[in-house]
Amino acid sequence: MNRTQHMMLALIATMTLVAAGPLAQAQEKLSPPRKPLPVVTVTLAHTRFTTQVATTNESRAYGLMDRTTMPVDSAMLFVFQHAEPRWFWMKNTKIPLDILFFDARHKLVAMQLDALPCVNDPCKVYPSNKPARYVLELAAGTAQRLGVREGAQLHIEGRYGTVQ
C-alpha cells in the first residue's frame, strides 16, 4: 500500500470512529428486531451452519447483542446492498466471535479472529480493510479450526428476502 492509500485509510478510519459516537449511544438503547430474522444454511470450508440473516439497518445494528452462547453449528450473516470497507465492533456482545468479510462474489477478503466482547468504552473496531458485501460471524475459534483462509468461498442456500 502506498503513502496516499495509507492516508486515505487513516482518514476513513478516523471518520468512522467519529461517526461511531452517536451510534454507540443509539446502540445502547437498541432492542431486538421486531420480526424473526430469516434463516438460511451457509457452507464454508465444507461445513454447514444454520444462519440468521440481518438485512436491515435495525437487524444489522443489533446483530448478536446480548446473546450468551453461540452453538458451533450456528452463525449470523450480515448482508449489505453494496460492497465497501466495513467496520464491526463488539458493543453489548457477550461472546467472542470470528468476523469474516466476503466480497460481492462470496469470496473471503478479510478476517478478524477471536474478536472479544467490549467491556469498556471506547470499543475496539474490527475493520475489513477491503470492500465487503457479506459479513459472517461465527463462534470464536471456528475459522482456525476449519482452516479457513482468504479466498475461501461462502455458499448460501435459501432466501433471506430484500436487503435494505
C-alpha positions in Angstrom: 0.0 0.0 0.0 1.4 3.4 -0.9 1.5 6.5 1.3 -1.7 8.0 -0.3 -3.6 4.8 0.3 -2.4 4.7 3.9 -3.5 8.3 4.4 -6.9 7.6 2.9 -7.4 4.5 5.0 -6.4 6.5 8.2 -8.9 9.3 7.2 -11.7 6.8 6.7 -11.0 5.0 10.0 -11.0 8.4 11.8 -14.3 9.4 10.2 -15.8 6.1 11.1 -14.7 6.4 14.8 -16.0 10.0 15.0 -19.4 8.7 13.5 -19.4 5.8 15.9 -20.1 8.1 18.9 -23.8 8.7 18.1 -24.1 5.1 17.0 -22.7 3.9 20.4 -25.3 5.9 22.2 -28.1 4.7 19.9 -26.8 1.1 20.2 -27.1 1.1 24.0 -30.9 1.7 23.6 -31.5 -0.9 20.8 -34.0 -3.7 21.3 -34.1 -7.0 19.3 -35.6 -6.8 15.8 -39.4 -6.9 15.8 -39.6 -9.7 13.3 -37.8 -13.0 13.5 -34.7 -13.0 11.3 -34.7 -15.1 8.1 -32.7 -18.4 8.4 -30.6 -19.9 5.7 -27.8 -22.5 5.5 -24.3 -21.3 4.7 -21.4 -23.6 3.8 -17.8 -22.6 4.5 -14.9 -25.0 4.3 -17.2 -27.9 3.7 -19.1 -27.1 7.0 -22.7 -26.2 7.1 -24.1 -23.5 9.5 -27.7 -22.7 10.4 -27.5 -18.9 9.9 -29.7 -16.0 10.9 -29.6 -13.2 8.3 -29.5 -9.5 9.1 -30.7 -7.5 6.1 -32.0 -4.2 7.6 -30.2 -1.4 9.5 -32.1 -2.4 12.6 -31.1 -6.1 12.5 -27.5 -5.4 11.4 -27.1 -2.9 14.3 -28.4 -5.3 16.9 -26.6 -8.3 15.5 -25.6 -10.8 18.2 -26.0 -8.4 21.1 -27.0 -9.8 24.5 -26.5 -13.5 23.5 -24.6 -15.5 26.0 -23.9 -18.6 23.8 -23.5 -19.4 20.2 -23.7 -23.1 19.0 -20.7 -24.2 16.9 -23.0 -25.0 14.0 -24.7 -21.6 14.0 -23.8 -18.2 12.5 -25.1 -14.8 11.7 -24.8 -13.3 8.2 -24.9 -9.5 7.7 -25.9 -8.6 4.1 -25.4 -5.1 2.7 -26.7 -3.6 -0.6 -23.1 -2.8 -1.7 -19.6 -3.9 -1.2 -17.5 -1.4 0.7 -15.0 -1.4 3.6 -16.8 -2.5 6.8 -16.1 -1.9 10.5 -17.6 -4.0 13.2 -17.4 -3.8 16.9 -18.5 -5.8 19.9 -20.6 -3.3 21.8 -23.0 -5.2 24.1 -21.9 -8.5 22.5 -21.2 -11.1 25.2 -19.4 -13.8 23.3 -16.1 -13.8 21.4 -16.5 -14.1 17.6 -14.7 -14.7 14.4 -15.7 -12.0 11.9 -15.3 -12.9 8.3 -15.7 -10.4 5.4 -16.8 -11.5 1.9 -17.0 -9.6 -1.3 -20.0 -9.5 -3.7 -18.9 -12.8 -5.2 -18.9 -14.5 -1.8 -15.1 -14.7 -1.7 -13.4 -14.2 1.7 -11.4 -11.0 1.6 -10.6 -10.4 5.3 -10.9 -11.9 8.7 -10.9 -10.7 12.3 -10.4 -13.7 14.5 -11.3 -14.0 18.2 -12.9 -10.6 18.5 -13.5 -10.0 22.2 -16.6 -8.6 23.8 -16.3 -4.9 24.6 -16.1 -4.4 28.3 -15.4 -0.6 28.4 -15.8 2.3 26.0 -14.4 3.0 23.6 -14.8 -0.3 21.9 -12.2 -1.8 19.6 -13.1 -1.6 15.9 -12.6 -4.6 13.7 -12.2 -3.5 10.0 -12.3 -5.4 6.8 -9.9 -3.0 5.1 -11.3 -4.3 1.8 -14.8 -3.9 0.2 -17.2 -6.5 1.7 -20.9 -7.1 1.0 -21.4 -10.1 3.4 -20.1 -10.4 6.9 -20.3 -13.8 8.7 -20.0 -14.1 12.4 -19.0 -17.4 13.9 -18.1 -18.6 17.4 -14.5 -17.6 18.1 -12.0 -20.2 17.0 -14.2 -21.7 14.3 -12.3 -20.2 11.3 -9.0 -21.5 12.7 -10.5 -24.9 13.5 -11.8 -25.2 9.9 -8.5 -23.9 8.4 -10.3 -21.0 6.6 -8.1 -18.7 4.6 -8.6 -15.6 2.5 -10.1 -16.6 -0.9 -12.4 -19.2 0.7 -15.9 -19.3 -0.9 -19.1 -18.9 1.1 -22.2 -20.7 -0.2 -25.6 -19.5 0.8 -28.6 -21.9 0.5 -32.1 -20.4 1.0 -33.7 -17.0 0.6 -33.4 -14.1 3.0 -35.5 -11.5 1.3 -34.9 -7.9 0.4 -31.7 -6.2 1.6 -32.4 -2.7 2.9 
